[in-house]
Amino acid sequence: MDLRETVGSRPLVMAGAGVIIRNEFGQLLLQLRADTKDWGLPGGAMELGESLEDTARRELYEETGLHAERFSFQRMCSGPDFYAKYPNGDEVYNVISVYEAYDVSGEFTMLDGESLDLRYFPLDDLPELNHITQKMLSGLLIP
């Protein structure tokens, strides 16, 4: 059964993970999202039976083609600042576990159609970030 078929676009609480990846120069990997056409961290919703770290690992691979040997928990994000209304009308109150990925390997491959571009940016020259990524990184990597 598909949850959205049952509840429609009404607001849901959605657990998920966001992944911080930095290259050897300290630049941050960002994803240009296909659905919202804005820049954010790779990540997404938890699937049934997954841990939050499993979600981070799966989403990292699906959205970037990259693998990480280990993940370090950074913070948990929730509340009204993490509300999103998507172009299709779906409303979500996100509960996001933010991880930093280490020992990252692989080549950029956008496997799931959710990414239009993947690019590393210097922390002092980030593009306009979506509001959720801005809040996730606030106090961690950006002021």
Backbone torsions as a table, in degrees:
resi	resn	phi	psi	omega
1	MET	NA	132.1	177.3
2	ASP	-88.3	123.5	-176.8
3	LEU	-59.4	-42.2	-178.5
4	ARG	-66.6	-29.2	175.2
5	GLU	-64.5	-34.4	-177.9
6	THR	-78.4	-45.5	-173.7
7	VAL	-100.7	-8.4	-177.4
8	GLY	68.7	-143.8	-176.9
9	SER	-91.9	4.2	-178.6
10	ARG	-55.8	153.7	-178.5
11	PRO	-61.2	139.3	176.1
12	LEU	-128.7	155.9	167.6
13	VAL	-89.8	126.2	-175.4
14	MET	-124.9	120.6	175.1
15	ALA	-85.5	142.0	179.4
16	GLY	-164.3	-172.9	-178.4
17	ALA	-138.0	147.4	171.7
18	GLY	-120.3	146.3	-173.7
19	VAL	-123.2	124.8	173.6
20	ILE	-92.3	125.1	175.5
21	ILE	-128.7	127.1	176.4
22	ARG	-120.7	140.1	178.0
23	ASN	-84.0	-176.4	-176.7
24	GLU	-64.0	-14.9	178.3
25	PHE	-97.1	3.2	-179.2
26	GLY	81.4	6.8	179.4
27	GLN	-75.9	148.7	-176.0
28	LEU	-95.8	131.3	175.8
29	LEU	-79.9	127.0	176.1
30	LEU	-124.9	154.8	-178.2
31	GLN	-116.1	129.8	170.6
32	LEU	-85.7	110.3	-172.7
33	ARG	-75.4	136.7	-179.8
34	ALA	-70.2	-34.9	-174.8
35	ASP	-76.4	-41.0	-174.9
36	THR	-108.6	-7.5	178.0
37	LYS	58.8	34.7	176.3
38	ASP	-133.1	168.2	-175.5
39	TRP	-90.3	139.5	177.3
40	GLY	-160.3	179.0	175.8
41	LEU	-75.4	148.0	169.0
42	PRO	-60.2	144.7	178.8
43	GLY	157.8	178.2	-179.9
44	GLY	173.9	-165.9	-171.2
45	ALA	-79.1	145.6	175.8
46	MET	-70.1	142.1	174.0
47	GLU	-101.8	158.3	-179.2
48	LEU	-54.0	134.2	176.7
49	GLY	85.2	-4.5	-179.3
50	GLU	-89.2	152.1	163.7
51	SER	-85.6	166.9	177.6
52	LEU	-64.7	-36.6	176.8
53	GLU	-66.6	-38.0	174.6
54	ASP	-59.4	-41.1	178.7
55	THR	-61.3	-45.4	178.4
56	ALA	-59.4	-44.8	-178.7
57	ARG	-63.2	-46.9	-178.5
58	ARG	-65.8	-48.0	-178.6
59	GLU	-63.8	-38.7	176.9
60	LEU	-57.2	-46.9	-179.2
61	TYR	-68.2	-47.8	-177.0
62	GLU	-61.8	-38.3	-174.1
63	GLU	-91.4	-17.9	-176.1
64	THR	-130.2	-20.5	-173.0
65	GLY	81.6	3.6	-177.1
66	LEU	-95.0	154.3	175.3
67	HIS	-119.4	149.1	174.9
68	ALA	-127.1	139.1	178.0
69	GLU	-73.3	-34.1	180.0
70	ARG	-150.3	158.9	-179.9
71	PHE	-128.3	142.5	176.7
72	SER	-118.7	122.2	178.2
73	PHE	-64.0	132.9	-179.5
74	GLN	-109.6	-45.7	-178.6
75	ARG	-171.1	163.1	173.3
76	MET	-111.3	134.8	-177.8
77	CYS	-122.5	133.2	176.8
78	SER	-161.2	174.1	177.9
79	GLY	108.2	-176.6	-174.5
80	PRO	-61.6	-26.1	178.1
81	ASP	-67.0	-14.7	-176.6
82	PHE	-108.7	19.9	172.4
83	TYR	-76.9	141.1	175.9
84	ALA	-140.2	139.7	170.0
85	LYS	-117.7	117.6	-174.6
86	TYR	-86.0	161.0	-178.5
87	PRO	-54.7	-27.3	179.5
88	ASN	-82.3	-0.1	178.2
89	GLY	98.0	-13.1	179.2
90	ASP	-62.1	137.1	177.7
91	GLU	-115.5	136.0	-174.7
92	VAL	-140.5	134.7	165.6
93	TYR	-101.6	105.4	-174.3
94	ASN	-80.4	142.0	167.3
95	VAL	-119.4	107.4	-168.0
96	ILE	-117.4	127.0	172.7
97	SER	-94.3	120.4	-177.5
98	VAL	-99.1	127.4	178.7
99	TYR	-121.2	151.2	167.5
100	GLU	-105.2	133.7	-178.8
101	ALA	-95.2	140.2	179.8
102	TYR	-127.9	157.6	-179.4
103	ASP	54.0	55.0	-175.8
104	VAL	-85.0	137.0	178.7
105	SER	-139.5	166.3	178.4
106	GLY	113.5	176.6	179.3
107	GLU	-114.9	145.9	177.7
108	PHE	-57.5	123.7	174.7
109	THR	-144.8	122.6	-179.8
110	MET	-94.6	93.5	-169.8
111	LEU	-82.9	-30.8	-169.2
112	ASP	-103.9	4.2	179.7
113	GLY	74.8	5.3	-179.0
114	GLU	-90.3	-8.8	-178.2
115	SER	-115.1	133.6	172.2
116	LEU	-95.1	-27.8	-179.0
117	ASP	-158.3	151.3	173.7
118	LEU	-130.1	131.1	-175.5
119	ARG	-156.3	144.7	173.2
120	TYR	-88.4	138.8	179.1
121	PHE	-128.5	142.2	171.2
122	PRO	-64.1	144.6	-178.5
123	LEU	-61.8	-25.9	179.6
124	ASP	-91.9	8.4	179.3
125	ASP	-145.9	50.7	-179.8
126	LEU	-78.1	148.5	173.9
127	PRO	-72.4	177.0	174.4
128	GLU	-61.8	121.3	-178.2
129	LEU	-95.7	149.7	172.5
130	ASN	-64.3	157.1	-171.7
131	HIS	-62.5	-31.9	-179.3
132	ILE	-70.3	-45.1	177.4
133	THR	-63.2	-41.0	177.5
134	GLN	-54.7	-46.5	-179.5
135	LYS	-69.6	-38.1	179.5
136	MET	-62.1	-39.2	-175.1
137	LEU	-88.1	-15.3	-177.3
138	SER	-59.9	123.2	-178.9
139	GLY	85.3	-15.8	176.0
140	LEU	-92.8	-61.2	-177.3
141	LEU	-117.6	-20.4	-179.4
142	ILE	-129.8	153.2	-178.8
143	PRO	-65.9	NA	NA
